[in-house]
């Protein structure tokens, strides 16, 4: 796997590893392998941090060719990367189904920020020359503290636990995930420092209003 600079940067257990392929497909393959080897009777926490489509370069030619009707290179690459991510998630779901683990698995899918669009923001990082993502009506994008930068879609699925077609409009925050998972697994919430998040399980399963009165947007002084 190559970085954008063309240098190899791929590791297993902190040791350099030579493995050819597209990073999204390699990560999906590893996740499927972990699920396949796992004892289905034991708990499993599996976190897959895809860098697609934030890094949309390098998508396989077959995926790029499937979007040949998109004439602009950046948008075509972005569409191909999104499809690669969609395929990867599908493979992971299929692996859970095959091991009969799906009905006892909570799946959470979310982005860490809005899409990158051309702009200048205080940190000066991650600027792009051409728009690949589309944040709709939201102002600016990745790296910004406006909605285009911090508001993103998220999905949660657990058959029999979360009602199908549930749409949440409450302002959930990524820090809520820690508190929610801790409660679901019976972990202690007494921490040396006060937790920022709140339990979002009642919101997801019973359409309750969230108890939050404020949301952490930024912790750095620009």
Residue frames relative to the residue before (quaternion, step in Angstrom):
aa qw qx qy qz dx dy dz
X 1.0000 0.0000 0.0000 0.0000 0.00 0.00 0.00
X 0.1996 -0.8021 0.5575 0.0773 3.58 -0.86 1.00
X 0.4362 -0.6474 0.5564 0.2845 3.52 -1.16 0.66
X 0.6988 -0.4471 0.3431 0.4405 3.54 -1.32 0.15
X 0.6429 0.5288 -0.3160 0.4552 3.57 1.15 -0.60
X 0.5370 -0.6309 0.4033 0.3885 3.58 1.25 -0.23
X 0.5835 0.5748 -0.3688 0.4394 3.60 1.29 0.00
X 0.5184 -0.6450 0.4672 0.3114 3.56 -1.07 0.79
X 0.1103 0.7788 -0.6087 0.1038 3.58 -0.88 0.96
X 0.3992 0.6941 -0.4826 0.3550 3.58 0.49 1.19
X 0.0249 0.8374 -0.5394 0.0847 3.57 -0.62 1.09
X 0.1273 -0.7288 0.6625 0.1172 3.50 -1.34 0.41
X 0.8225 -0.0525 -0.0266 0.5657 3.56 -0.64 1.19
X 0.6890 -0.5185 0.2444 0.4434 3.55 0.99 1.03
X 0.6044 0.5306 -0.3749 0.4610 3.61 1.20 0.18
X 0.5318 -0.6380 0.4453 0.3345 3.61 -0.90 0.89
X 0.0605 -0.7989 0.5982 -0.0186 3.55 -0.99 0.93
X 0.2586 -0.7394 0.5996 0.1641 3.56 -0.95 0.89
X 0.1941 0.7630 -0.5841 0.1974 3.55 -0.56 1.18
X 0.2733 -0.7910 0.5279 0.1447 3.56 -0.47 1.17
X 0.5229 0.6391 -0.4685 0.3141 3.54 -1.13 0.63
X 0.5883 -0.5535 0.4622 0.3660 3.52 -1.38 0.11
X 0.5672 -0.6730 0.3514 0.3191 3.55 -0.69 1.14
X 0.6434 0.5239 -0.3340 0.4472 3.61 0.94 -0.81
X 0.6794 0.4771 -0.2875 0.4776 3.58 0.96 -0.85
X 0.6306 0.5313 -0.3344 0.4564 3.60 1.05 -0.73
X 0.6652 0.4969 -0.3043 0.4669 3.59 0.96 -0.86
X 0.6364 0.5140 -0.3320 0.4698 3.58 1.00 -0.76
X 0.6481 0.5256 -0.3176 0.4503 3.57 0.95 -0.85
X 0.6542 0.5035 -0.3100 0.4716 3.57 1.01 -0.81
X 0.6407 0.5240 -0.3241 0.4581 3.59 0.97 -0.84
X 0.6438 0.5147 -0.3114 0.4728 3.57 0.98 -0.88
X 0.6445 0.5241 -0.3156 0.4586 3.58 1.02 -0.80
X 0.6370 0.5238 -0.3241 0.4634 3.58 0.99 -0.85
X 0.6615 0.4983 -0.3007 0.4729 3.58 0.91 -0.92
X 0.6668 0.5235 -0.3035 0.4351 3.57 0.95 -0.86
X 0.7124 0.4389 -0.2521 0.4861 3.59 1.10 -0.68
X 0.5882 0.6350 -0.3581 0.3501 3.56 1.19 -0.49
X 0.4718 -0.6286 0.5406 0.3000 3.56 -1.21 0.68
X 0.3809 -0.7720 0.4616 0.2139 3.58 -0.34 1.24
X 0.6289 0.5418 -0.3399 0.4420 3.61 1.19 -0.36
X 0.6842 0.4597 -0.2769 0.4939 3.61 1.26 -0.22
X 0.5832 -0.5833 0.4215 0.3768 3.60 -1.11 0.58
X 0.0814 -0.7840 0.6145 0.0331 3.55 -1.18 0.63
X 0.0868 -0.7427 0.6619 0.0517 3.54 -0.98 0.96
X 0.0357 0.8036 -0.5886 0.0805 3.57 -0.55 1.16
X 0.0381 -0.7967 0.6027 -0.0232 3.56 -0.60 1.18
X 0.0605 -0.7939 0.6051 -0.0021 3.57 -0.67 1.11
X 0.1256 -0.8177 0.5608 0.0329 3.57 -0.40 1.24
X 0.1270 -0.8063 0.5765 0.0369 3.57 0.12 1.29
X 0.2859 -0.7419 0.5709 0.2045 3.57 -1.06 0.67
X 0.5350 0.5876 -0.3960 0.4601 3.56 1.36 0.11
X 0.6406 -0.2005 -0.7398 -0.0454 1.67 -1.92 1.57
X 0.3124 0.7529 -0.5313 0.2308 3.62 1.17 0.28
X 0.7237 0.2219 -0.1530 0.6353 3.55 1.14 -0.75
X 0.0380 -0.8706 0.4900 -0.0219 3.55 -0.01 1.26
X 0.5029 0.6421 -0.4433 0.3720 3.59 1.23 0.05
X 0.7667 0.4200 -0.2640 0.4075 3.59 -1.22 0.41
X 0.3628 0.7341 -0.5073 0.2685 3.61 1.19 0.18
X 0.5981 -0.5856 0.4015 0.3717 3.62 -1.05 0.70
X 0.6213 -0.5813 0.3862 0.3563 3.55 -1.12 0.76
X 0.6273 0.5541 -0.3518 0.4191 3.60 0.96 -0.80
X 0.6639 0.4799 -0.3056 0.4853 3.58 1.02 -0.76
X 0.6341 0.5222 -0.3326 0.4633 3.58 0.97 -0.79
X 0.6665 0.5108 -0.3022 0.4511 3.56 0.95 -0.88
X 0.6176 0.5573 -0.3549 0.4267 3.59 1.10 -0.58
X 0.7242 0.3466 -0.2247 0.5522 3.58 1.29 -0.27
X 0.1960 0.8221 -0.5126 0.1513 3.57 1.08 0.67
X 0.5867 0.5797 -0.3778 0.4206 3.60 1.21 -0.35
X 0.6084 0.4919 -0.3596 0.5086 3.60 1.28 -0.23
X 0.2840 -0.8217 0.4733 0.1420 3.58 -0.32 1.21
X 0.6584 0.5029 -0.3148 0.4631 3.60 1.10 -0.62
X 0.4999 -0.7122 0.4067 0.2784 3.60 -0.62 1.17
X 0.6681 0.5166 -0.3140 0.4338 3.59 0.88 -0.93
X 0.6851 0.4756 -0.2882 0.4706 3.58 0.86 -0.94
X 0.6360 0.5240 -0.3324 0.4587 3.59 1.02 -0.74
X 0.6555 0.5046 -0.3092 0.4691 3.58 0.96 -0.84
X 0.6445 0.5238 -0.3173 0.4578 3.55 1.02 -0.83
X 0.6509 0.5111 -0.3126 0.4663 3.59 0.93 -0.86
X 0.6499 0.5111 -0.3152 0.4659 3.58 0.97 -0.82
X 0.6490 0.5186 -0.3147 0.4592 3.58 1.01 -0.82
X 0.6317 0.5220 -0.3300 0.4686 3.59 1.00 -0.79
X 0.6509 0.5068 -0.3150 0.4693 3.58 0.97 -0.82
X 0.6176 0.5368 -0.3383 0.4648 3.59 1.03 -0.75
X 0.6524 0.5035 -0.3090 0.4748 3.56 1.00 -0.83
X 0.6373 0.5291 -0.3192 0.4605 3.57 0.97 -0.87
X 0.6544 0.5057 -0.3083 0.4700 3.59 0.96 -0.85
X 0.6465 0.5364 -0.3146 0.4421 3.57 0.99 -0.87
X 0.6531 0.4955 -0.3119 0.4803 3.58 0.93 -0.88
X 0.6337 0.5380 -0.3284 0.4484 3.58 0.99 -0.79
X 0.6451 0.5199 -0.3200 0.4596 3.58 1.00 -0.80
X 0.6508 0.5104 -0.3141 0.4661 3.58 1.01 -0.79
X 0.6408 0.5103 -0.3190 0.4767 3.58 0.99 -0.81
X 0.6413 0.5201 -0.3237 0.4619 3.58 0.97 -0.82
X 0.6410 0.5279 -0.3232 0.4539 3.59 1.01 -0.79
X 0.6453 0.5055 -0.3163 0.4775 3.59 1.02 -0.78
X 0.6327 0.5228 -0.3234 0.4710 3.57 1.00 -0.80
X 0.6594 0.5287 -0.3092 0.4359 3.56 0.89 -0.94
X 0.7246 0.4018 -0.2323 0.5095 3.58 1.04 -0.76
X 0.4098 -0.7300 0.4430 0.3208 3.57 1.35 0.06
X 0.4324 0.6972 -0.4495 0.3534 3.56 1.04 0.85
X 0.4827 0.7216 -0.4161 0.2705 3.58 1.22 -0.39
X 0.6873 0.5051 -0.3013 0.4263 3.60 0.90 -0.89
X 0.7423 0.3456 -0.2120 0.5335 3.59 1.21 -0.33
X 0.5968 0.5586 -0.3500 0.4575 3.55 1.17 0.60
X 0.2478 -0.7252 0.6258 0.1455 3.54 -0.99 0.95
X 0.1074 -0.7891 0.6040 0.0315 3.56 -0.72 1.08
X 0.0421 -0.7776 0.6273 -0.0010 3.56 -0.85 1.01
X 0.0409 -0.7870 0.6152 -0.0222 3.56 -0.80 1.06
X 0.2264 0.7831 -0.5573 0.1578 3.58 -0.68 1.01
X 0.4345 -0.6576 0.5490 0.2781 3.53 -1.32 0.40
X 0.4390 -0.6922 0.5007 0.2782 3.56 -1.22 0.39
X 0.7984 0.0015 -0.0168 0.6018 3.59 1.24 -0.10
X 0.6275 -0.5170 0.4126 0.4107 3.52 -1.31 0.09
X 0.6697 -0.5181 0.3536 0.3975 3.56 -1.28 0.20
X 0.5283 -0.6311 0.4700 0.3188 3.56 -1.21 0.57
X 0.0345 0.7662 -0.6399 0.0471 3.54 -0.94 0.96
X 0.6218 -0.5582 0.3778 0.3988 3.63 -1.11 0.53
X 0.3333 0.7076 -0.5673 0.2576 3.56 -0.78 1.06
X 0.3166 -0.6924 0.5937 0.2606 3.52 -1.32 0.02
X 0.0165 0.8033 -0.5946 0.0289 3.58 -0.74 1.00
X 0.7594 -0.4613 0.2005 0.4127 3.60 -1.17 0.52
X 0.6973 0.4751 -0.3021 0.4436 3.63 0.87 -0.81
X 0.3449 -0.7733 0.4703 0.2486 3.59 1.17 -0.53
X 0.5681 0.6087 -0.3771 0.4056 3.59 1.27 0.06
X 0.8606 0.2460 -0.1371 0.4243 3.51 -1.39 0.37
X 0.3097 0.7346 -0.5460 0.2575 3.58 1.06 0.54
X 0.1663 -0.7695 0.6072 0.1069 3.57 -1.09 0.65
X 0.4898 -0.6801 0.4678 0.2805 3.55 -1.14 0.64
X 0.7875 0.1749 -0.0789 0.5857 3.56 1.08 -0.75
X 0.4970 -0.6573 0.4611 0.3292 3.62 -1.02 0.68
X 0.1397 -0.7596 0.6305 0.0769 3.55 -0.97 0.94
X 0.7414 0.3511 -0.1897 0.5395 3.54 0.92 -0.98
X 0.2150 -0.7395 0.6199 0.1502 3.54 -1.35 0.18
X 0.1502 -0.8223 0.5466 0.0498 3.57 -0.42 1.22
X 0.5176 -0.6848 0.4001 0.3210 3.55 1.20 0.43
X 0.8295 -0.1944 0.1616 0.4981 3.53 -0.92 -0.95
X 0.5695 0.6336 -0.3804 0.3599 3.58 1.23 -0.28
X 0.5061 -0.6927 0.4440 0.2587 3.52 -1.00 0.94
X 0.8614 0.0631 -0.0953 0.4949 3.54 -1.10 0.95
X 0.3354 -0.7556 0.5372 0.1673 3.59 -1.21 -0.38
X 0.8572 -0.1123 0.0800 0.4961 3.54 -1.24 -0.59
X 0.7771 0.2945 -0.2485 0.4976 3.55 -0.84 1.04
X 0.6491 0.4913 -0.3095 0.4914 3.57 1.28 -0.27
X 0.4144 -0.6887 0.5344 0.2615 3.55 -1.24 0.47
X 0.4826 0.6160 -0.4598 0.4198 3.58 1.26 0.19
X 0.7334 -0.4618 0.2648 0.4229 3.57 -1.26 0.33
X 0.6145 0.5645 -0.3514 0.4245 3.58 1.06 -0.64
X 0.7014 0.4495 -0.2638 0.4863 3.56 1.22 -0.43
X 0.8085 0.3095 -0.1391 0.4808 3.58 0.96 -0.81
X 0.6693 0.4748 -0.3110 0.4794 3.59 1.18 -0.27
X 0.0953 0.8069 -0.5700 0.1222 3.57 -0.65 1.11
X 0.5593 -0.6009 0.4547 0.3455 3.54 -1.25 0.46
X 0.0238 -0.7785 0.6271 0.0105 3.56 -1.20 0.58
X 0.1551 -0.7770 0.6064 0.0668 3.54 -1.17 0.69
X 0.0324 -0.7659 0.6412 0.0329 3.55 -1.16 0.66
X 0.0097 0.8118 -0.5812 0.0554 3.56 -0.88 0.94
X 0.1865 0.7322 -0.6414 0.1328 3.52 -1.02 0.96
X 0.3642 -0.7666 0.4817 0.2183 3.61 -0.22 1.24
X 0.8184 0.2252 -0.1882 0.4940 3.54 -0.88 1.00
X 0.7075 0.4179 -0.2511 0.5117 3.58 1.27 -0.25
X 0.7649 0.2147 -0.1158 0.5962 3.57 0.89 -0.98
X 0.4417 -0.7114 0.4704 0.2784 3.63 -0.57 1.08
X 0.5329 -0.6338 0.4499 0.3345 3.62 -0.96 0.80
X 0.8439 0.1942 -0.1653 0.4720 3.55 -1.26 0.62
X 0.3270 0.7342 -0.5222 0.2854 3.58 1.13 0.63
X 0.0930 -0.7844 0.6125 0.0293 3.58 -0.83 1.00
X 0.1650 -0.8017 0.5722 0.0521 3.56 -0.67 1.14
X 0.1299 -0.7931 0.5917 0.0639 3.56 -0.81 0.99
X 0.4467 0.6787 -0.4611 0.3566 3.58 1.28 0.00
X 0.4949 -0.6730 0.4562 0.3066 3.64 -1.04 0.67
X 0.0492 -0.8084 0.5864 -0.0165 3.57 0.08 1.30
X 0.1968 -0.7806 0.5879 0.0801 3.56 -1.16 0.67
X 0.6267 -0.5745 0.3692 0.3754 3.57 -1.09 0.69
X 0.6158 0.5540 -0.3595 0.4297 3.62 1.07 -0.58
X 0.5567 0.6054 -0.3919 0.4123 3.60 1.22 -0.35
X 0.5664 0.6336 -0.3809 0.3643 3.57 1.14 -0.59
X 0.6394 0.5338 -0.3252 0.4477 3.57 0.95 -0.86
X 0.6845 0.4831 -0.2859 0.4652 3.57 0.82 -1.00
X 0.6563 0.5250 -0.3083 0.4457 3.57 0.94 -0.90
X 0.6913 0.4659 -0.2789 0.4767 3.58 0.84 -0.96
X 0.6175 0.5401 -0.3486 0.4533 3.59 1.03 -0.73
X 0.6664 0.4935 -0.3039 0.4690 3.58 0.93 -0.86
X 0.6685 0.5148 -0.3078 0.4397 3.59 0.92 -0.89
X 0.7394 0.4039 -0.2239 0.4899 3.57 1.04 -0.73
X 0.5292 -0.6628 0.3962 0.3516 3.58 1.25 0.01
X 0.3945 0.7199 -0.4819 0.3064 3.59 1.21 0.38
X 0.5542 -0.6142 0.4547 0.3300 3.54 -1.24 0.49
X 0.2960 -0.7655 0.5487 0.1591 3.56 -1.00 0.85
X 0.4913 0.6311 -0.4487 0.3988 3.58 1.27 0.00
X 0.0374 0.8144 -0.5707 0.0979 3.56 -0.42 1.29
X 0.6368 -0.5330 0.3833 0.4043 3.59 -1.19 0.46
X 0.7660 0.2004 -0.1259 0.5977 3.58 1.14 -0.67
X 0.5865 -0.5896 0.4248 0.3578 3.55 -1.12 0.69
X 0.4269 -0.7108 0.5026 0.2447 3.56 -0.92 0.92
X 0.4494 -0.7019 0.4888 0.2580 3.58 -1.01 0.81
X 0.7218 0.4776 -0.2548 0.4313 3.59 1.01 -0.79
X 0.2758 -0.7151 0.6093 0.2033 3.51 -1.40 0.09
X 0.5982 -0.5689 0.4215 0.3754 3.57 -1.22 0.42
X 0.1654 -0.8185 0.5450 0.0758 3.59 -0.53 1.15
X 0.3925 0.7472 -0.4707 0.2571 3.62 1.23 0.03
X 0.6615 0.4880 -0.3346 0.4607 3.66 0.85 -0.77
X 0.6160 0.5359 -0.3458 0.4624 3.58 1.14 -0.60
X 0.6974 0.4840 -0.2654 0.4571 3.58 0.94 -0.92
X 0.7946 0.3558 -0.1596 0.4653 3.56 0.92 -0.90
X 0.8099 0.2244 -0.1043 0.5318 3.60 1.08 -0.62
X 0.4545 -0.7257 0.4216 0.2983 3.58 1.28 0.33
X 0.3097 0.7526 -0.5229 0.2537 3.58 1.03 0.73
X 0.5335 -0.5916 0.4882 0.3565 3.55 -1.26 0.40
X 0.4566 -0.6822 0.4940 0.2864 3.57 -1.02 0.75
X 0.4731 -0.7184 0.4489 0.2420 3.56 -1.06 0.77
X 0.4547 0.7159 -0.4390 0.2967 3.59 1.25 -0.13
X 0.2053 -0.7678 0.5936 0.1259 3.52 -1.17 0.69
X 0.7864 0.1120 -0.0818 0.6019 3.60 1.26 -0.23
X 0.2519 -0.7569 0.5892 0.1284 3.57 -1.28 0.49
X 0.4098 -0.6838 0.5473 0.2549 3.55 -0.99 0.87
X 0.1096 -0.8080 0.5780 0.0321 3.58 -0.62 1.14
X 0.8121 -0.0429 0.0730 0.5774 3.61 0.90 -0.87
X 0.1912 -0.7951 0.5672 0.0978 3.55 -1.06 0.76
X 0.6597 0.4883 -0.3045 0.4834 3.59 1.28 -0.11
X 0.3710 -0.7005 0.5596 0.2419 3.56 -1.10 0.65
X 0.2617 -0.7811 0.5496 0.1392 3.57 -0.56 1.17
